[in-house]
Amino acid sequence: MNTQAQMTKPANRLILAWIHRLAGGLAFLLIVTFFISSVAVDLLGDSVQIAAVKQAILYGVGVLIPAMMATGISSAKLYSGKAKGALATKQLRMKLAAVNGTLILLPAAVVLAQWSAVGQFDVWYWRLQGLELIAGATNAILLGLNIRDGVRMSKKKRV
């Protein structure tokens, strides 16, 4: 006879998988939006618009960090144990994205928002902006590859 716990396990996995996809997709969309917004405003905007975008990105990080955490936590719960193959690759990419975000993107977002708010658009601003764009593109690529591999993994399970 099935216990209640055994009957809810498949439902819990479906909910976790849904949370994982939603959080990962949100994180990817936010990173891409931050990147595109930065490039567009840097090329076409004035200093006030740049400062507004940098402030909005800083606020958006408050959504991005929980989305990244939810992606990682849901993945750990969905795939406990030693990761192999595509899953191990996905986990490595997420670790690289987390380090990149923690060491480069978050501090850069804070500093660029502060500098742009006071109109400091000197060589240091643009160097940091360039570094942030490279790091942001890197994270977008890493998450995009993870989404691609996740879709492939889910298709294999269905077959």
Rosetta constraint file for C-alpha pairs under 8 A:
AtomPair CA 2 CA 6 HARMONIC 6.03 0.50
AtomPair CA 2 CA 7 HARMONIC 6.55 0.50
AtomPair CA 3 CA 7 HARMONIC 6.38 0.50
AtomPair CA 4 CA 8 HARMONIC 6.26 0.50
AtomPair CA 5 CA 9 HARMONIC 6.35 0.50
AtomPair CA 6 CA 10 HARMONIC 7.91 0.50
AtomPair CA 7 CA 11 HARMONIC 7.61 0.50
AtomPair CA 8 CA 12 HARMONIC 5.99 0.50
AtomPair CA 9 CA 13 HARMONIC 6.17 0.50
AtomPair CA 10 CA 14 HARMONIC 6.25 0.50
AtomPair CA 11 CA 15 HARMONIC 6.27 0.50
AtomPair CA 12 CA 16 HARMONIC 6.05 0.50
AtomPair CA 13 CA 17 HARMONIC 5.94 0.50
AtomPair CA 13 CA 78 HARMONIC 6.69 0.50
AtomPair CA 14 CA 18 HARMONIC 6.07 0.50
AtomPair CA 15 CA 19 HARMONIC 6.12 0.50
AtomPair CA 16 CA 20 HARMONIC 6.00 0.50
AtomPair CA 16 CA 74 HARMONIC 5.76 0.50
AtomPair CA 16 CA 77 HARMONIC 7.75 0.50
AtomPair CA 16 CA 78 HARMONIC 6.83 0.50
AtomPair CA 17 CA 21 HARMONIC 6.17 0.50
AtomPair CA 17 CA 74 HARMONIC 7.24 0.50
AtomPair CA 17 CA 78 HARMONIC 7.22 0.50
AtomPair CA 18 CA 22 HARMONIC 6.06 0.50
AtomPair CA 19 CA 23 HARMONIC 5.86 0.50
AtomPair CA 19 CA 70 HARMONIC 7.41 0.50
AtomPair CA 19 CA 71 HARMONIC 7.44 0.50
AtomPair CA 19 CA 74 HARMONIC 6.94 0.50
AtomPair CA 20 CA 24 HARMONIC 5.89 0.50
AtomPair CA 20 CA 70 HARMONIC 6.83 0.50
AtomPair CA 20 CA 71 HARMONIC 4.96 0.50
AtomPair CA 20 CA 72 HARMONIC 7.91 0.50
AtomPair CA 20 CA 74 HARMONIC 5.46 0.50
AtomPair CA 20 CA 75 HARMONIC 6.57 0.50
AtomPair CA 21 CA 25 HARMONIC 5.87 0.50
AtomPair CA 21 CA 71 HARMONIC 7.57 0.50
AtomPair CA 22 CA 26 HARMONIC 6.04 0.50
AtomPair CA 23 CA 27 HARMONIC 6.09 0.50
AtomPair CA 23 CA 67 HARMONIC 4.80 0.50
AtomPair CA 23 CA 68 HARMONIC 6.73 0.50
AtomPair CA 23 CA 70 HARMONIC 6.07 0.50
AtomPair CA 23 CA 71 HARMONIC 5.39 0.50
AtomPair CA 24 CA 28 HARMONIC 6.17 0.50
AtomPair CA 24 CA 67 HARMONIC 6.69 0.50
AtomPair CA 24 CA 68 HARMONIC 6.68 0.50
AtomPair CA 24 CA 70 HARMONIC 7.98 0.50
AtomPair CA 24 CA 71 HARMONIC 5.37 0.50
AtomPair CA 24 CA 143 HARMONIC 7.70 0.50
AtomPair CA 24 CA 147 HARMONIC 7.64 0.50
AtomPair CA 25 CA 29 HARMONIC 6.13 0.50
AtomPair CA 25 CA 147 HARMONIC 7.76 0.50
AtomPair CA 26 CA 30 HARMONIC 6.07 0.50
AtomPair CA 26 CA 64 HARMONIC 7.65 0.50
AtomPair CA 26 CA 67 HARMONIC 6.67 0.50
AtomPair CA 27 CA 31 HARMONIC 6.22 0.50
AtomPair CA 27 CA 64 HARMONIC 5.51 0.50
AtomPair CA 27 CA 67 HARMONIC 5.61 0.50
AtomPair CA 27 CA 68 HARMONIC 6.05 0.50
AtomPair CA 28 CA 32 HARMONIC 6.21 0.50
AtomPair CA 28 CA 140 HARMONIC 6.19 0.50
AtomPair CA 28 CA 143 HARMONIC 6.09 0.50
AtomPair CA 28 CA 144 HARMONIC 6.97 0.50
AtomPair CA 29 CA 33 HARMONIC 5.92 0.50
AtomPair CA 30 CA 34 HARMONIC 6.02 0.50
AtomPair CA 30 CA 60 HARMONIC 7.49 0.50
AtomPair CA 30 CA 64 HARMONIC 6.63 0.50
AtomPair CA 31 CA 35 HARMONIC 6.20 0.50
AtomPair CA 31 CA 64 HARMONIC 7.88 0.50
AtomPair CA 31 CA 136 HARMONIC 6.64 0.50
AtomPair CA 31 CA 139 HARMONIC 7.46 0.50
AtomPair CA 31 CA 140 HARMONIC 6.08 0.50
AtomPair CA 32 CA 36 HARMONIC 6.10 0.50
AtomPair CA 32 CA 136 HARMONIC 7.87 0.50
AtomPair CA 32 CA 137 HARMONIC 7.77 0.50
AtomPair CA 32 CA 140 HARMONIC 6.22 0.50
AtomPair CA 33 CA 37 HARMONIC 5.87 0.50
AtomPair CA 34 CA 38 HARMONIC 6.06 0.50
AtomPair CA 34 CA 57 HARMONIC 6.14 0.50
AtomPair CA 35 CA 39 HARMONIC 6.27 0.50
AtomPair CA 35 CA 133 HARMONIC 6.47 0.50
AtomPair CA 35 CA 136 HARMONIC 6.37 0.50
AtomPair CA 35 CA 137 HARMONIC 7.07 0.50
AtomPair CA 36 CA 40 HARMONIC 5.98 0.50
AtomPair CA 37 CA 41 HARMONIC 6.00 0.50
AtomPair CA 37 CA 53 HARMONIC 6.99 0.50
AtomPair CA 38 CA 42 HARMONIC 5.90 0.50
AtomPair CA 38 CA 50 HARMONIC 7.65 0.50
AtomPair CA 38 CA 53 HARMONIC 6.98 0.50
AtomPair CA 38 CA 54 HARMONIC 7.57 0.50
AtomPair CA 38 CA 133 HARMONIC 7.99 0.50
AtomPair CA 39 CA 43 HARMONIC 6.14 0.50
AtomPair CA 40 CA 44 HARMONIC 5.85 0.50
AtomPair CA 40 CA 45 HARMONIC 7.33 0.50
AtomPair CA 41 CA 45 HARMONIC 4.43 0.50
AtomPair CA 41 CA 46 HARMONIC 7.45 0.50
AtomPair CA 41 CA 49 HARMONIC 6.70 0.50
AtomPair CA 41 CA 50 HARMONIC 5.68 0.50
AtomPair CA 41 CA 53 HARMONIC 7.39 0.50
AtomPair CA 42 CA 46 HARMONIC 7.79 0.50
AtomPair CA 42 CA 50 HARMONIC 6.50 0.50
AtomPair CA 45 CA 49 HARMONIC 5.55 0.50
AtomPair CA 45 CA 50 HARMONIC 6.23 0.50
AtomPair CA 46 CA 50 HARMONIC 6.17 0.50
AtomPair CA 47 CA 51 HARMONIC 6.13 0.50
AtomPair CA 47 CA 116 HARMONIC 7.14 0.50
AtomPair CA 47 CA 119 HARMONIC 6.72 0.50
AtomPair CA 48 CA 52 HARMONIC 6.23 0.50
AtomPair CA 48 CA 117 HARMONIC 7.89 0.50
AtomPair CA 49 CA 53 HARMONIC 6.21 0.50
AtomPair CA 50 CA 54 HARMONIC 6.14 0.50
AtomPair CA 50 CA 116 HARMONIC 6.81 0.50
AtomPair CA 51 CA 55 HARMONIC 6.13 0.50
AtomPair CA 51 CA 113 HARMONIC 6.32 0.50
AtomPair CA 51 CA 116 HARMONIC 4.77 0.50
AtomPair CA 51 CA 117 HARMONIC 5.25 0.50
AtomPair CA 51 CA 119 HARMONIC 7.93 0.50
AtomPair CA 52 CA 56 HARMONIC 6.14 0.50
AtomPair CA 53 CA 57 HARMONIC 6.07 0.50
AtomPair CA 54 CA 58 HARMONIC 6.23 0.50
AtomPair CA 54 CA 109 HARMONIC 6.98 0.50
AtomPair CA 54 CA 112 HARMONIC 6.60 0.50
AtomPair CA 54 CA 113 HARMONIC 4.84 0.50
AtomPair CA 54 CA 116 HARMONIC 7.31 0.50
AtomPair CA 55 CA 59 HARMONIC 6.37 0.50
AtomPair CA 55 CA 113 HARMONIC 5.37 0.50
AtomPair CA 56 CA 60 HARMONIC 6.03 0.50
AtomPair CA 57 CA 61 HARMONIC 6.20 0.50
AtomPair CA 57 CA 109 HARMONIC 7.12 0.50
AtomPair CA 58 CA 62 HARMONIC 7.22 0.50
AtomPair CA 58 CA 109 HARMONIC 5.83 0.50
AtomPair CA 58 CA 110 HARMONIC 6.50 0.50
AtomPair CA 58 CA 113 HARMONIC 7.02 0.50
AtomPair CA 59 CA 63 HARMONIC 7.52 0.50
AtomPair CA 60 CA 64 HARMONIC 6.24 0.50
AtomPair CA 61 CA 65 HARMONIC 5.94 0.50
AtomPair CA 61 CA 106 HARMONIC 7.66 0.50
AtomPair CA 62 CA 66 HARMONIC 7.11 0.50
AtomPair CA 63 CA 67 HARMONIC 6.31 0.50
AtomPair CA 64 CA 68 HARMONIC 6.12 0.50
AtomPair CA 65 CA 69 HARMONIC 6.15 0.50
AtomPair CA 66 CA 70 HARMONIC 5.97 0.50
AtomPair CA 67 CA 71 HARMONIC 6.14 0.50
AtomPair CA 68 CA 72 HARMONIC 6.27 0.50
AtomPair CA 69 CA 73 HARMONIC 6.01 0.50
AtomPair CA 70 CA 74 HARMONIC 5.85 0.50
AtomPair CA 71 CA 75 HARMONIC 6.08 0.50
AtomPair CA 72 CA 76 HARMONIC 6.19 0.50
AtomPair CA 72 CA 94 HARMONIC 7.70 0.50
AtomPair CA 73 CA 77 HARMONIC 6.28 0.50
AtomPair CA 74 CA 78 HARMONIC 6.00 0.50
AtomPair CA 75 CA 79 HARMONIC 5.88 0.50
AtomPair CA 76 CA 80 HARMONIC 5.54 0.50
AtomPair CA 79 CA 83 HARMONIC 7.57 0.50
AtomPair CA 83 CA 87 HARMONIC 5.67 0.50
AtomPair CA 83 CA 88 HARMONIC 4.75 0.50
AtomPair CA 83 CA 91 HARMONIC 7.99 0.50
AtomPair CA 84 CA 88 HARMONIC 4.84 0.50
AtomPair CA 84 CA 89 HARMONIC 7.80 0.50
AtomPair CA 85 CA 89 HARMONIC 6.45 0.50
AtomPair CA 86 CA 90 HARMONIC 6.10 0.50
AtomPair CA 86 CA 149 HARMONIC 6.80 0.50
AtomPair CA 86 CA 153 HARMONIC 7.83 0.50
AtomPair CA 87 CA 91 HARMONIC 6.19 0.50
AtomPair CA 88 CA 92 HARMONIC 6.21 0.50
AtomPair CA 89 CA 93 HARMONIC 6.24 0.50
AtomPair CA 90 CA 94 HARMONIC 6.25 0.50
AtomPair CA 90 CA 146 HARMONIC 5.46 0.50
AtomPair CA 90 CA 149 HARMONIC 7.51 0.50
AtomPair CA 91 CA 95 HARMONIC 6.25 0.50
AtomPair CA 92 CA 96 HARMONIC 6.25 0.50
AtomPair CA 93 CA 97 HARMONIC 6.10 0.50
AtomPair CA 93 CA 142 HARMONIC 5.78 0.50
AtomPair CA 93 CA 143 HARMONIC 7.48 0.50
AtomPair CA 93 CA 146 HARMONIC 7.38 0.50
AtomPair CA 94 CA 98 HARMONIC 6.03 0.50
AtomPair CA 94 CA 142 HARMONIC 7.33 0.50
AtomPair CA 94 CA 143 HARMONIC 7.36 0.50
AtomPair CA 95 CA 99 HARMONIC 6.20 0.50
AtomPair CA 96 CA 100 HARMONIC 6.03 0.50
AtomPair CA 97 CA 101 HARMONIC 5.93 0.50
AtomPair CA 97 CA 138 HARMONIC 7.80 0.50
AtomPair CA 97 CA 139 HARMONIC 5.32 0.50
AtomPair CA 97 CA 142 HARMONIC 6.78 0.50
AtomPair CA 97 CA 143 HARMONIC 7.78 0.50
AtomPair CA 98 CA 102 HARMONIC 5.96 0.50
AtomPair CA 99 CA 103 HARMONIC 5.83 0.50
AtomPair CA 99 CA 104 HARMONIC 7.93 0.50
AtomPair CA 100 CA 104 HARMONIC 5.46 0.50
AtomPair CA 100 CA 105 HARMONIC 6.46 0.50
AtomPair CA 100 CA 135 HARMONIC 6.59 0.50
AtomPair CA 100 CA 139 HARMONIC 7.40 0.50
AtomPair CA 101 CA 105 HARMONIC 4.53 0.50
AtomPair CA 101 CA 106 HARMONIC 5.75 0.50
AtomPair CA 101 CA 135 HARMONIC 7.78 0.50
AtomPair CA 101 CA 139 HARMONIC 7.78 0.50
AtomPair CA 102 CA 106 HARMONIC 5.63 0.50
AtomPair CA 102 CA 107 HARMONIC 7.36 0.50
AtomPair CA 103 CA 107 HARMONIC 6.75 0.50
AtomPair CA 104 CA 108 HARMONIC 5.89 0.50
AtomPair CA 104 CA 131 HARMONIC 7.99 0.50
AtomPair CA 104 CA 132 HARMONIC 6.90 0.50
AtomPair CA 104 CA 135 HARMONIC 7.00 0.50
AtomPair CA 105 CA 109 HARMONIC 5.97 0.50
AtomPair CA 105 CA 132 HARMONIC 5.89 0.50
AtomPair CA 105 CA 135 HARMONIC 6.66 0.50
AtomPair CA 105 CA 136 HARMONIC 6.95 0.50
AtomPair CA 106 CA 110 HARMONIC 6.39 0.50
AtomPair CA 107 CA 111 HARMONIC 6.18 0.50
AtomPair CA 108 CA 112 HARMONIC 5.78 0.50
AtomPair CA 108 CA 128 HARMONIC 6.71 0.50
AtomPair CA 108 CA 129 HARMONIC 7.63 0.50
AtomPair CA 108 CA 132 HARMONIC 6.30 0.50
AtomPair CA 109 CA 113 HARMONIC 6.01 0.50
AtomPair CA 109 CA 132 HARMONIC 7.84 0.50
AtomPair CA 110 CA 114 HARMONIC 6.28 0.50
AtomPair CA 111 CA 115 HARMONIC 6.03 0.50
AtomPair CA 112 CA 116 HARMONIC 5.85 0.50
AtomPair CA 112 CA 125 HARMONIC 6.75 0.50
AtomPair CA 112 CA 128 HARMONIC 7.54 0.50
AtomPair CA 112 CA 129 HARMONIC 7.24 0.50
AtomPair CA 113 CA 117 HARMONIC 6.00 0.50
AtomPair CA 114 CA 118 HARMONIC 6.69 0.50
AtomPair CA 115 CA 119 HARMONIC 6.20 0.50
AtomPair CA 115 CA 120 HARMONIC 4.92 0.50
AtomPair CA 115 CA 121 HARMONIC 7.12 0.50
AtomPair CA 115 CA 125 HARMONIC 7.17 0.50
AtomPair CA 116 CA 120 HARMONIC 5.57 0.50
AtomPair CA 116 CA 121 HARMONIC 6.60 0.50
AtomPair CA 120 CA 125 HARMONIC 6.98 0.50
AtomPair CA 121 CA 125 HARMONIC 5.33 0.50
AtomPair CA 121 CA 126 HARMONIC 6.88 0.50
AtomPair CA 122 CA 126 HARMONIC 6.63 0.50
AtomPair CA 123 CA 127 HARMONIC 6.11 0.50
AtomPair CA 124 CA 128 HARMONIC 6.06 0.50
AtomPair CA 125 CA 129 HARMONIC 6.01 0.50
AtomPair CA 126 CA 130 HARMONIC 6.02 0.50
AtomPair CA 127 CA 131 HARMONIC 6.28 0.50
AtomPair CA 128 CA 132 HARMONIC 6.05 0.50
AtomPair CA 129 CA 133 HARMONIC 6.16 0.50
AtomPair CA 130 CA 134 HARMONIC 6.30 0.50
AtomPair CA 131 CA 135 HARMONIC 6.13 0.50
AtomPair CA 132 CA 136 HARMONIC 5.85 0.50
AtomPair CA 133 CA 137 HARMONIC 5.98 0.50
AtomPair CA 134 CA 138 HARMONIC 6.12 0.50
AtomPair CA 135 CA 139 HARMONIC 6.27 0.50
AtomPair CA 136 CA 140 HARMONIC 6.15 0.50
AtomPair CA 137 CA 141 HARMONIC 6.13 0.50
AtomPair CA 138 CA 142 HARMONIC 6.15 0.50
AtomPair CA 139 CA 143 HARMONIC 6.04 0.50
AtomPair CA 140 CA 144 HARMONIC 5.87 0.50
AtomPair CA 141 CA 145 HARMONIC 6.06 0.50
AtomPair CA 142 CA 146 HARMONIC 6.29 0.50
AtomPair CA 143 CA 147 HARMONIC 6.14 0.50
AtomPair CA 144 CA 148 HARMONIC 6.22 0.50
AtomPair CA 145 CA 149 HARMONIC 6.12 0.50
AtomPair CA 146 CA 150 HARMONIC 5.89 0.50
AtomPair CA 147 CA 151 HARMONIC 6.15 0.50
AtomPair CA 148 CA 152 HARMONIC 6.34 0.50
AtomPair CA 149 CA 153 HARMONIC 6.04 0.50
AtomPair CA 150 CA 154 HARMONIC 6.14 0.50
AtomPair CA 151 CA 155 HARMONIC 6.18 0.50
AtomPair CA 152 CA 156 HARMONIC 6.31 0.50
AtomPair CA 153 CA 157 HARMONIC 6.46 0.50
AtomPair CA 154 CA 158 HARMONIC 6.45 0.50
AtomPair CA 155 CA 159 HARMONIC 6.43 0.50
